[in-house]
Amino acid sequence: MKIIRNTPEQLILSYVPWLTGLFLIGILIVFLAAGLSELSKADKKIAEIAYALLVPVVVFGILFWGLVQRIQIIMDRPNDKLTIRRRTLMGHQVNSFKLSDFRCSEMQPSRSGGHNKNYRPVLYFVHVDGTSIVPLFTGYSNWSGRMHRAVDAMNEWHQAHPVDSAADTT
């Protein structure tokens, strides 16, 4: 995640998975090139060639659709609003929360056993009816230090000038 804006009034973080997208497109091109090279062989049936071309397109298309997701987090102090925007190939989604309900963010470890620890960034909110956890990503991974720094930046920004949830904004 990259810090786009960091002012006392607003913090904007953005995650654009360029490397993941380029890697998947590169692998898809390799598989398509291999499938197209089979077209030059006269002894192959059309069904076999179509299968060799269709399977990589479908598999990597599903991976691209599921893994390549742009996320933007906007913490807006004057409007008491925390917005999470997600954009994929199929559309976009916007979730808004009260910034005064936000408590902290952290890297949540996965519950699966094993030697390697996998994490995902989550946001904690406290409401009248209890605490809710909002994951920024559905899956867990070995995140780079950049994701940890983004979580730290959210916590530091929020603690520097906390929003008073009891204050009357009328």
N, C-alpha and C positions, 0 to 999 in steps of 0.2 A: 504494500500500500504506500502511496505517495501522498505527502501533505501538499495540498494545493493552496490553501489559505489558512493562516494561523494568526488571527487577530483576537483581541479580547472579546469582540462581539461574535465572531464566527470562526469555526474550525471546519475545513472541508478536506476529507480524505478520499482518495480515488484508487481503485484497483482495476487495472486493465491488463488482462493476461495475454500480452503480445507473444511471449515466448511459447506458451502452451498452444496458442492458435497457429503460429508459424510452424511449430514442430508437427502438429497434426496434419497441416496442409502438406508439409514436406513428405511425411510418410505416405499420405494419400497419393501424391504424385508418383512416388516410387512404385507403389502397387499398381497404379493405373498404367505406368510405363511398362511394367512387366506384363500386365494383361494385354496391352496393345501390341507388344512384341509377339504375343501368341497369334495375333491376327495374320502375321506373315507366314505362319506355318499352315500349309494347305491341308494337313491331315487332321486338324482339329475341327470338331463340330461347332456349329454356331452356338448351341446351348452351353457348351463348355466355356467358350469365350465369353458369352454373356454372363455366366456365373462368375468367371474370374474377374470381370469388370464390376459386376453389381455388388458382390460381397464387400470389397473394400470401401466402396462408396457408402454403402449402408452402415457398416460398422464405424467408420471414421466420421460419418455424418452424425451418428448418434453420440459419439464421444465429443465431437466438436460442439454439438448442441448442448450437451450436459456440462462440459467443462469450461467452455469459453463464455464467461459471464462477467460483464462490467458492473462493478459495485461502487457506489458513491455514498459517503456518509456526510451529512451536513448537520452540524451542531450550531444552532442559531439562538444565541442568548436573548436578544431583544424580543423575539417572538416566542420564546420558551418552547422551542420545537427541535426535535431530533428527527431527521428524515433519512431513510435508507432507500436509495434508488438502485434497482437491479435492471440490467438490460441484457437480453439474450437475442439470439437470432429470431425467436418467435414473438418477441414483444418486450414490454417493460412492466415493471411493478414498482409501486411507491408505497412505502409504509412510513407512517408518521407517528411519533410518540411525543409526550410532553418531556421537555428537557429536565424539568424539575423532578420527574419520576426516575430519571437516570441516576444510578448509583456508581457503577464502575464498569470497566471492561477488563477481560482477562483472556488468556489463552487456556481453553478448556482441554484437558487431556482426554483421550479416548479411554473407554472402559475395557477395551480388549487387552488381553495379556500379550506379552512379547517383550523382546529386547529393545526394539525401537519405539520411542514414544511419539505418538501422533497427536496433533493439537488442532484446534480451530478457534478463531476469535469469537467471543460471545459478549453481549451487552446485558447487564443486569438492570432491571427496572423494579421499583417498589410501587405498588398500587394499593388502594384501600383493601382490595380483596387478596392481597398477597404479593409475592415476588414472582416476576416472570423473567425467563432467560430467552434472549433473542440471538440465535446464531447468525453470524454473517455469511457463513458457508455451511452447507448441509454435510459435507464430508470432512474428514480429518486428514491431515497431511503433516509431513515434516516441513513446517513453514520456515522460511528464511528469517534472518534477523530483522528484515524490513517490516514484517508483519508484527513482530514483537514491539518494534519501535512505534508503530502506528497505535497499538493498544496503549503503550505508555503515554503517547502524545494525547490520546483522548482523556486518559485519567488525569494527567498533569493540567490540561486545559480546563477540565471541569473543576478540579480542586482549586485552581488559581482564583476563580471568581464563581463560586457556586450559585445556582439559581435557587432562590428561596421559594419552596413550594407553598409556604403559608402566606406569602405576600399577596396582597390584593392588587390585581392588575387592571382594575376598572377605572 
